[in-house]
């Protein structure tokens, strides 16, 4: 198995502030990884170090076996910064070609790569347009396209869908899922629902350090005894009265022994049979006009991280 990245006692200091304070981390290739933590935890700084934008104050770090910023990583490492901006007076296609040239491609190679990556994000027809003619969601997809230039083995995504409308979120999520078999992803986002859908491993960063919460493995429900015989129900409404009413009704279903409203609004049901209870819950919601977004086994990522 290939090592995706390693950090050994990694420190990045800004003046007296330690944005990264002795990060020890080793991640192998495989399923996408979520990077989570509160504001100021050091997530963006870690991405900047991995990309070679800033140098560590002390400690060591390797990405795909190479030092960040190394020429060996050209075309191997892609990144979508949180606040990625496009030059307003240069066409989309020209900017994508510029990124290709910066990676050492010839003009012809960069032009071919422009066509390829814009086609991947389904924006081949915008190559001649200026950024301001596109929606925010489409500009995000263009920014994702530049991260795909070359043959990346690892892509770092910092808040990839922040402020993006639902149709474009759906497209971006679909692209990540489709490429995840061939490309490793490290995704930072405050949207835990998004991360739960896209990732299977979690690294929790707090005050510049990797916390023990980073041991959470979203896909490993079998090892989570609290997940057994339990459903988490996410409704498509925010009304507390509706949540209370649904919880009371769900408690009366044949395969549900109890249901409560979690602090952040999800319904947590104890069940006799997960499959049968899920069918009953979905059927009850459909029959009573209650919209739901997800019915899943066990605890949500948010609950597992913050209510443990």
N, C-alpha and C positions, 0 to 999 in steps of 0.2 A: 504494500500500500504506500502511495506517495505522500510525503509530508507537505501539507499545504503551506504552513507557516509555523515559525517558532519564535518565541520571545523569552529571553532569559534575563531576569532582573532588570527589565527595561524601564528606564527613567527618562522622562522629558520634562525639563523644568523651564518655566517662563518667569524669570526673576526669582522670587522666593516661592512661587507657586509650583507645585509638582502636579502637572496635568496627568502624567503617568508616574506611578510611584512603586516601581518594582514589579512590573507585570511579568508573570511567568505563565506561559501559554504554549501549548503544542496542539495543532489541529491537523489531522490527516484528511486526505481527500475522501470524498463520499457525498453524503447528503448535505444540502445547504445548511449553513450555520447562521443563527441569529445572534446579533450583538446588542444587548439591551442594558439599560441602566438609566438613572435620572439625568436631568440636564447637568452639565458640568462634570460628568463622570469620567470623561476622557475618551469617549468613543470617536469623535471626529479627530482628535489628536492622534489616536492610534491609527486611524486610516491614513492620516497625513504621513506618519512615520513609515507605514507599510508601502506607501506609494513613493517614498523618497522625497516628498515635498519638504519635510523638516528632518533634521538628524537627531538621533537620540542624544541625550545628555550623558548617559552612561548605560551600560548593559549591552546586549546584543540582540539582533533580530535578523531572521532570514525569511525570504518569501520564495517558495518553490526552489529552495536550496541556494538562493543567491542573495546578495546584499541589496536592500532597497535602492532603487535608482540605477542599478546595474544595467548595462547595455544588453545583458543576457535576458532581461525581463521585457524587452521591447516586443510587443505583440503577444506576450505571455500573460501579462497582467493588465486588466482593464479596470476603470474606476468611473463611477458616477457620483461626483461630489454633491452634497446636499443643495448648495446654492449655485449649481452649474448655470452659467450664463452664456448665451450665444452673441456674437458680434452683431449688432443690429443692422449694419449696412453691408453685410456680406452674405451672399446666398447660402442656403443650407448646404447645397452640394459642394460649394467651394470650401466651406468650413470643414466638412468631413474630409475632403481631400487634403486640407492643411494638416489635419491630425495624422493622416496617413503618411504625409511627407515628413512630419516630425518623428515618425517611427522608422524613418530611413527608406521608405518606399520610393520608387521612381514615380514620375508623373503618371505614367500609364498604369502602374500598379495601384496608385492612390485613386485614380479614376475608377478602376474596376472594383476596388474595395468600397468606394462610395456607393456604387450601384448595388453591391452585395448587401451591405449592412442596412441601407435604407429599405431594401426589399424585405429584409428579415423583420423590421419593425413596421412593415406595411405602409411606408411613406415614400415609395419610389417616385411618386408624382409631385413631391414638394421640393425637389432638388434645386429648382430655379427660384424658389420663393425666398423672401426675407423672413427672418424669425418673427417679426411683429405681425405677420399675416397668419400665424398659427396660434391655436389655443395653447394654454399652459400645458395641458395634457399632451398635446402633440409635440411641444418643445421638449418635454421630458422624454418622449420616445426618441426624439432626435439625439438627445444627450445619451440615452442608452445605446443608440446606434454607434456613437463614437467609442463607447466602452467595448464594443464588439470588434473593433478594427484589429486585424491580424488574426491570430488563432489563439485567443486567450484561454488559459487553463484555469485562471482564477479571476473573478470579477468582484470588486468591492462596491456595494450599493449603499449609499448614505441617504436615508429617507427617500426611497425611489418613487413614492406616490404621494408625497406631501402636497396638499392643495390640488390634487388631480381629481377630475370628475370621474364618477363611477364607470362610464364606458371605457375610458382610457386606463383606469385601474385594472379593469378586467383584462384588457389587452396586455398590459405590462405583466400581470400575474401569469397569464397564459404563456408569454414568452419565457419567463423565468422557469416555469415548470417544464416547458418543452426542451429548454437547453440544459437543464440541471443534470441530465444523464451524461453530458459531455463536458460541462464546465462546472467548476466549483464556485459557489457563491457565499460571500460573507455579507449579511444584510443587517444594517442598523436601522431601527425604526422604533418610534414610540407607539405605533399601531400594533398592539400585541395580537389582535385578531388576524391581522395580515401575516405576521410572523408565524402564527400557529398554522396557517394555511400553507405556507411556503417552506418552512424549515423543519428539521427534525432534531437539531442539536442547538443548545443555547449556551452562550457565554455571558455572564452577568458582570458588568463592570461598575464599580462604585468607588468614588473618591480616588480614581486612578489605579485601583487595584482590582484583580479578579476575585470576586466573592464566591463563597461556597455555593451560592445559588446557581452558579454556572454549571453545576453538575446536572441540572434538569435536562432530561432527554425527552422531548415531546412525544416521539414515536414509541417510547418504551413504556407503554401503559401497563404491560404485564408485570413490571417491577414496581408499580405504584399500587399498593394494596388498597388505598383509598379510592382508586379509580374503578374498582370492581363493584358491579351492581349499582352503578350510578350513571345518571345522565345529566348533562349540562345543556340547558335550553336557552338560546338567545333569541329574544323576541325582537321584532322590527318596530317596536314602539318604546317610548321612554316614560309613559304614564305609570306612576307607581300604583295607582288604583287598578289598572289593567293587570299589572304584574301580580298583585295580591289576589285578584279574582282568578287568574289563570292558575296560580299556585294552588288555590283551594280546590279548583275543579280537577286539576291533574292528580291531586292526592286521592281523589275518589276513583281513579281508573283501576282496572283489575290488577295490573302488574306493577302498580306504583304503591309503595308503602308510606311515602311521605314526600313532601315537596316544600322548599322554602325559597325565599328571595335572598340571594347573596348581596353583600354590601354594594356591589357595583351593578346590580340590576339583573344578572343572569338568574335563571331558576335552576336550582340543584335538586334533583329528584333521586331518592333511593328506590331501587326497583328490584323486582324478582327476576325478570328476564329483560336484558337490555334491548334485544331486537324487538320483542313483543311490546315492551313499553314505548319504544321509539315510534312504532307504528301507531299505537294508541294515541300518543301525544300529537303526532302529525295529523291523524284523523280528527281528533277533537278540535285542533286549531282550525283546520279546513272547514269543519262543520259549524264553527262559531265565529267565523270571520276574523280570526286572530292571525295576524301575519308574523311569521317567524323567519329568522335568518339561518339558524343552525341548530341541529340537535346532535350532540356528540357524546361519546362515552367519556366518563371521568371528568376531572377538573379541567377548566380552561387554563391556558398558559398564565393568564393574569392571576388566577386563583393560586396556582401552584407556586408562583414566584412571590406573591405578596400576602397570601393568607395562610402560609405554611406555619 
